Amino acid sequence: MKQILSDFFQNLSEIFWQSEFYLFHAYAIMNLQQIIKFNKTLTDQKKAEMNAKLVLSVLSVPLNNRLSNFERLSFQYHPPGLDHL
């Protein structure tokens, strides 16, 4: 069962990477890493590679750079009717 889930998340992560859904790609890699963390047949080198892949996939998620409504407010607000001040 672990091998089936491992293959599933590996393929899912590749699909999300090709589709440029980087957040979902990182999530699939995280699930894959959780599955293979306790795999006794993998070497420490392979586990370290998987951890590095997880870190790089999380870092590849672009930040949301849209301004919130609070950041759009003017710091020098003057209510209508008080323009003469």
Phi and psi in radians as a Rosetta constraint file:
Dihedral C 1 N 2 CA 2 C 2 CIRCULARHARMONIC -1.098 0.35
Dihedral N 2 CA 2 C 2 N 3 CIRCULARHARMONIC -0.648 0.35
Dihedral C 2 N 3 CA 3 C 3 CIRCULARHARMONIC -1.180 0.35
Dihedral N 3 CA 3 C 3 N 4 CIRCULARHARMONIC -0.661 0.35
Dihedral C 3 N 4 CA 4 C 4 CIRCULARHARMONIC -1.141 0.35
Dihedral N 4 CA 4 C 4 N 5 CIRCULARHARMONIC -0.792 0.35
Dihedral C 4 N 5 CA 5 C 5 CIRCULARHARMONIC -1.146 0.35
Dihedral N 5 CA 5 C 5 N 6 CIRCULARHARMONIC -0.662 0.35
Dihedral C 5 N 6 CA 6 C 6 CIRCULARHARMONIC -1.093 0.35
Dihedral N 6 CA 6 C 6 N 7 CIRCULARHARMONIC -0.802 0.35
Dihedral C 6 N 7 CA 7 C 7 CIRCULARHARMONIC -1.116 0.35
Dihedral N 7 CA 7 C 7 N 8 CIRCULARHARMONIC -0.694 0.35
Dihedral C 7 N 8 CA 8 C 8 CIRCULARHARMONIC -1.058 0.35
Dihedral N 8 CA 8 C 8 N 9 CIRCULARHARMONIC -0.886 0.35
Dihedral C 8 N 9 CA 9 C 9 CIRCULARHARMONIC -1.225 0.35
Dihedral N 9 CA 9 C 9 N 10 CIRCULARHARMONIC -0.518 0.35
Dihedral C 9 N 10 CA 10 C 10 CIRCULARHARMONIC -1.137 0.35
Dihedral N 10 CA 10 C 10 N 11 CIRCULARHARMONIC -0.823 0.35
Dihedral C 10 N 11 CA 11 C 11 CIRCULARHARMONIC -1.163 0.35
Dihedral N 11 CA 11 C 11 N 12 CIRCULARHARMONIC -0.679 0.35
Dihedral C 11 N 12 CA 12 C 12 CIRCULARHARMONIC -1.112 0.35
Dihedral N 12 CA 12 C 12 N 13 CIRCULARHARMONIC -0.710 0.35
Dihedral C 12 N 13 CA 13 C 13 CIRCULARHARMONIC -1.139 0.35
Dihedral N 13 CA 13 C 13 N 14 CIRCULARHARMONIC -0.645 0.35
Dihedral C 13 N 14 CA 14 C 14 CIRCULARHARMONIC -1.169 0.35
Dihedral N 14 CA 14 C 14 N 15 CIRCULARHARMONIC -0.670 0.35
Dihedral C 14 N 15 CA 15 C 15 CIRCULARHARMONIC -1.111 0.35
Dihedral N 15 CA 15 C 15 N 16 CIRCULARHARMONIC -0.797 0.35
Dihedral C 15 N 16 CA 16 C 16 CIRCULARHARMONIC -1.163 0.35
Dihedral N 16 CA 16 C 16 N 17 CIRCULARHARMONIC -0.588 0.35
Dihedral C 16 N 17 CA 17 C 17 CIRCULARHARMONIC -1.175 0.35
Dihedral N 17 CA 17 C 17 N 18 CIRCULARHARMONIC -0.781 0.35
Dihedral C 17 N 18 CA 18 C 18 CIRCULARHARMONIC -1.152 0.35
Dihedral N 18 CA 18 C 18 N 19 CIRCULARHARMONIC -0.557 0.35
Dihedral C 18 N 19 CA 19 C 19 CIRCULARHARMONIC -1.459 0.35
Dihedral N 19 CA 19 C 19 N 20 CIRCULARHARMONIC -0.060 0.35
Dihedral C 19 N 20 CA 20 C 20 CIRCULARHARMONIC 1.112 0.35
Dihedral N 20 CA 20 C 20 N 21 CIRCULARHARMONIC 0.580 0.35
Dihedral C 20 N 21 CA 21 C 21 CIRCULARHARMONIC -1.740 0.35
Dihedral N 21 CA 21 C 21 N 22 CIRCULARHARMONIC 1.376 0.35
Dihedral C 21 N 22 CA 22 C 22 CIRCULARHARMONIC -1.217 0.35
Dihedral N 22 CA 22 C 22 N 23 CIRCULARHARMONIC -0.538 0.35
Dihedral C 22 N 23 CA 23 C 23 CIRCULARHARMONIC -1.146 0.35
Dihedral N 23 CA 23 C 23 N 24 CIRCULARHARMONIC -0.778 0.35
Dihedral C 23 N 24 CA 24 C 24 CIRCULARHARMONIC -1.213 0.35
Dihedral N 24 CA 24 C 24 N 25 CIRCULARHARMONIC -0.549 0.35
Dihedral C 24 N 25 CA 25 C 25 CIRCULARHARMONIC -1.080 0.35
Dihedral N 25 CA 25 C 25 N 26 CIRCULARHARMONIC -0.790 0.35
Dihedral C 25 N 26 CA 26 C 26 CIRCULARHARMONIC -1.114 0.35
Dihedral N 26 CA 26 C 26 N 27 CIRCULARHARMONIC -0.661 0.35
Dihedral C 26 N 27 CA 27 C 27 CIRCULARHARMONIC -1.145 0.35
Dihedral N 27 CA 27 C 27 N 28 CIRCULARHARMONIC -0.714 0.35
Dihedral C 27 N 28 CA 28 C 28 CIRCULARHARMONIC -1.151 0.35
Dihedral N 28 CA 28 C 28 N 29 CIRCULARHARMONIC -0.695 0.35
Dihedral C 28 N 29 CA 29 C 29 CIRCULARHARMONIC -1.138 0.35
Dihedral N 29 CA 29 C 29 N 30 CIRCULARHARMONIC -0.670 0.35
Dihedral C 29 N 30 CA 30 C 30 CIRCULARHARMONIC -1.094 0.35
Dihedral N 30 CA 30 C 30 N 31 CIRCULARHARMONIC -0.743 0.35
Dihedral C 30 N 31 CA 31 C 31 CIRCULARHARMONIC -1.142 0.35
Dihedral N 31 CA 31 C 31 N 32 CIRCULARHARMONIC -0.710 0.35
Dihedral C 31 N 32 CA 32 C 32 CIRCULARHARMONIC -1.092 0.35
Dihedral N 32 CA 32 C 32 N 33 CIRCULARHARMONIC -0.732 0.35
Dihedral C 32 N 33 CA 33 C 33 CIRCULARHARMONIC -1.121 0.35
Dihedral N 33 CA 33 C 33 N 34 CIRCULARHARMONIC -0.671 0.35
Dihedral C 33 N 34 CA 34 C 34 CIRCULARHARMONIC -1.147 0.35
Dihedral N 34 CA 34 C 34 N 35 CIRCULARHARMONIC -0.608 0.35
Dihedral C 34 N 35 CA 35 C 35 CIRCULARHARMONIC -1.224 0.35
Dihedral N 35 CA 35 C 35 N 36 CIRCULARHARMONIC -0.764 0.35
Dihedral C 35 N 36 CA 36 C 36 CIRCULARHARMONIC -1.538 0.35
Dihedral N 36 CA 36 C 36 N 37 CIRCULARHARMONIC -0.057 0.35
Dihedral C 36 N 37 CA 37 C 37 CIRCULARHARMONIC -1.051 0.35
Dihedral N 37 CA 37 C 37 N 38 CIRCULARHARMONIC -0.667 0.35
Dihedral C 37 N 38 CA 38 C 38 CIRCULARHARMONIC -1.747 0.35
Dihedral N 38 CA 38 C 38 N 39 CIRCULARHARMONIC 0.237 0.35
Dihedral C 38 N 39 CA 39 C 39 CIRCULARHARMONIC -1.346 0.35
Dihedral N 39 CA 39 C 39 N 40 CIRCULARHARMONIC 2.043 0.35
Dihedral C 39 N 40 CA 40 C 40 CIRCULARHARMONIC -1.394 0.35
Dihedral N 40 CA 40 C 40 N 41 CIRCULARHARMONIC -0.237 0.35
Dihedral C 40 N 41 CA 41 C 41 CIRCULARHARMONIC -1.481 0.35
Dihedral N 41 CA 41 C 41 N 42 CIRCULARHARMONIC -0.281 0.35
Dihedral C 41 N 42 CA 42 C 42 CIRCULARHARMONIC -1.464 0.35
Dihedral N 42 CA 42 C 42 N 43 CIRCULARHARMONIC 2.532 0.35
Dihedral C 42 N 43 CA 43 C 43 CIRCULARHARMONIC -1.372 0.35
Dihedral N 43 CA 43 C 43 N 44 CIRCULARHARMONIC 2.884 0.35
Dihedral C 43 N 44 CA 44 C 44 CIRCULARHARMONIC -1.129 0.35
Dihedral N 44 CA 44 C 44 N 45 CIRCULARHARMONIC -0.533 0.35
Dihedral C 44 N 45 CA 45 C 45 CIRCULARHARMONIC -1.118 0.35
Dihedral N 45 CA 45 C 45 N 46 CIRCULARHARMONIC -0.765 0.35
Dihedral C 45 N 46 CA 46 C 46 CIRCULARHARMONIC -1.147 0.35
Dihedral N 46 CA 46 C 46 N 47 CIRCULARHARMONIC -0.683 0.35
Dihedral C 46 N 47 CA 47 C 47 CIRCULARHARMONIC -1.154 0.35
Dihedral N 47 CA 47 C 47 N 48 CIRCULARHARMONIC -0.679 0.35
Dihedral C 47 N 48 CA 48 C 48 CIRCULARHARMONIC -1.149 0.35
Dihedral N 48 CA 48 C 48 N 49 CIRCULARHARMONIC -0.655 0.35
Dihedral C 48 N 49 CA 49 C 49 CIRCULARHARMONIC -1.116 0.35
Dihedral N 49 CA 49 C 49 N 50 CIRCULARHARMONIC -0.683 0.35
Dihedral C 49 N 50 CA 50 C 50 CIRCULARHARMONIC -1.176 0.35
Dihedral N 50 CA 50 C 50 N 51 CIRCULARHARMONIC -0.675 0.35
Dihedral C 50 N 51 CA 51 C 51 CIRCULARHARMONIC -1.133 0.35
Dihedral N 51 CA 51 C 51 N 52 CIRCULARHARMONIC -0.704 0.35
Dihedral C 51 N 52 CA 52 C 52 CIRCULARHARMONIC -1.143 0.35
Dihedral N 52 CA 52 C 52 N 53 CIRCULARHARMONIC -0.679 0.35
Dihedral C 52 N 53 CA 53 C 53 CIRCULARHARMONIC -1.110 0.35
Dihedral N 53 CA 53 C 53 N 54 CIRCULARHARMONIC -0.657 0.35
Dihedral C 53 N 54 CA 54 C 54 CIRCULARHARMONIC -1.129 0.35
Dihedral N 54 CA 54 C 54 N 55 CIRCULARHARMONIC -0.790 0.35
Dihedral C 54 N 55 CA 55 C 55 CIRCULARHARMONIC -1.096 0.35
Dihedral N 55 CA 55 C 55 N 56 CIRCULARHARMONIC -0.785 0.35
Dihedral C 55 N 56 CA 56 C 56 CIRCULARHARMONIC -1.155 0.35
Dihedral N 56 CA 56 C 56 N 57 CIRCULARHARMONIC -0.613 0.35
Dihedral C 56 N 57 CA 57 C 57 CIRCULARHARMONIC -1.215 0.35
Dihedral N 57 CA 57 C 57 N 58 CIRCULARHARMONIC -0.618 0.35
Dihedral C 57 N 58 CA 58 C 58 CIRCULARHARMONIC -1.210 0.35
Dihedral N 58 CA 58 C 58 N 59 CIRCULARHARMONIC -0.677 0.35
Dihedral C 58 N 59 CA 59 C 59 CIRCULARHARMONIC -1.221 0.35
Dihedral N 59 CA 59 C 59 N 60 CIRCULARHARMONIC -0.319 0.35
Dihedral C 59 N 60 CA 60 C 60 CIRCULARHARMONIC -1.442 0.35
Dihedral N 60 CA 60 C 60 N 61 CIRCULARHARMONIC -0.123 0.35
Dihedral C 60 N 61 CA 61 C 61 CIRCULARHARMONIC -1.284 0.35
Dihedral N 61 CA 61 C 61 N 62 CIRCULARHARMONIC 2.093 0.35
Dihedral C 61 N 62 CA 62 C 62 CIRCULARHARMONIC -1.231 0.35
Dihedral N 62 CA 62 C 62 N 63 CIRCULARHARMONIC 2.558 0.35
Dihedral C 62 N 63 CA 63 C 63 CIRCULARHARMONIC -1.323 0.35
Dihedral N 63 CA 63 C 63 N 64 CIRCULARHARMONIC 2.606 0.35
Dihedral C 63 N 64 CA 64 C 64 CIRCULARHARMONIC -1.409 0.35
Dihedral N 64 CA 64 C 64 N 65 CIRCULARHARMONIC 1.932 0.35
Dihedral C 64 N 65 CA 65 C 65 CIRCULARHARMONIC -1.805 0.35
Dihedral N 65 CA 65 C 65 N 66 CIRCULARHARMONIC 0.263 0.35
Dihedral C 65 N 66 CA 66 C 66 CIRCULARHARMONIC -1.277 0.35
Dihedral N 66 CA 66 C 66 N 67 CIRCULARHARMONIC 2.452 0.35
Dihedral C 66 N 67 CA 67 C 67 CIRCULARHARMONIC -1.321 0.35
Dihedral N 67 CA 67 C 67 N 68 CIRCULARHARMONIC 2.449 0.35
Dihedral C 67 N 68 CA 68 C 68 CIRCULARHARMONIC -1.378 0.35
Dihedral N 68 CA 68 C 68 N 69 CIRCULARHARMONIC 2.951 0.35
Dihedral C 68 N 69 CA 69 C 69 CIRCULARHARMONIC -1.103 0.35
Dihedral N 69 CA 69 C 69 N 70 CIRCULARHARMONIC -0.592 0.35
Dihedral C 69 N 70 CA 70 C 70 CIRCULARHARMONIC -1.122 0.35
Dihedral N 70 CA 70 C 70 N 71 CIRCULARHARMONIC -0.717 0.35
Dihedral C 70 N 71 CA 71 C 71 CIRCULARHARMONIC -1.247 0.35
Dihedral N 71 CA 71 C 71 N 72 CIRCULARHARMONIC -0.307 0.35
Dihedral C 71 N 72 CA 72 C 72 CIRCULARHARMONIC -1.442 0.35
Dihedral N 72 CA 72 C 72 N 73 CIRCULARHARMONIC -0.260 0.35
Dihedral C 72 N 73 CA 73 C 73 CIRCULARHARMONIC -1.203 0.35
Dihedral N 73 CA 73 C 73 N 74 CIRCULARHARMONIC 2.516 0.35
Dihedral C 73 N 74 CA 74 C 74 CIRCULARHARMONIC -1.339 0.35
Dihedral N 74 CA 74 C 74 N 75 CIRCULARHARMONIC 2.448 0.35
Dihedral C 74 N 75 CA 75 C 75 CIRCULARHARMONIC -1.376 0.35
Dihedral N 75 CA 75 C 75 N 76 CIRCULARHARMONIC -0.261 0.35
Dihedral C 75 N 76 CA 76 C 76 CIRCULARHARMONIC -2.024 0.35
Dihedral N 76 CA 76 C 76 N 77 CIRCULARHARMONIC 1.175 0.35
Dihedral C 76 N 77 CA 77 C 77 CIRCULARHARMONIC -1.377 0.35
Dihedral N 77 CA 77 C 77 N 78 CIRCULARHARMONIC 2.267 0.35
Dihedral C 77 N 78 CA 78 C 78 CIRCULARHARMONIC -2.147 0.35
Dihedral N 78 CA 78 C 78 N 79 CIRCULARHARMONIC 2.068 0.35
Dihedral C 78 N 79 CA 79 C 79 CIRCULARHARMONIC -1.088 0.35
Dihedral N 79 CA 79 C 79 N 80 CIRCULARHARMONIC 2.630 0.35
Dihedral C 79 N 80 CA 80 C 80 CIRCULARHARMONIC -1.038 0.35
Dihedral N 80 CA 80 C 80 N 81 CIRCULARHARMONIC 2.441 0.35
Dihedral C 80 N 81 CA 81 C 81 CIRCULARHARMONIC 1.700 0.35
Dihedral N 81 CA 81 C 81 N 82 CIRCULARHARMONIC -0.292 0.35
Dihedral C 81 N 82 CA 82 C 82 CIRCULARHARMONIC -1.938 0.35
Dihedral N 82 CA 82 C 82 N 83 CIRCULARHARMONIC 0.483 0.35
Dihedral C 82 N 83 CA 83 C 83 CIRCULARHARMONIC -1.212 0.35
Dihedral N 83 CA 83 C 83 N 84 CIRCULARHARMONIC -0.357 0.35
Dihedral C 83 N 84 CA 84 C 84 CIRCULARHARMONIC -1.338 0.35
Dihedral N 84 CA 84 C 84 N 85 CIRCULARHARMONIC -0.175 0.35
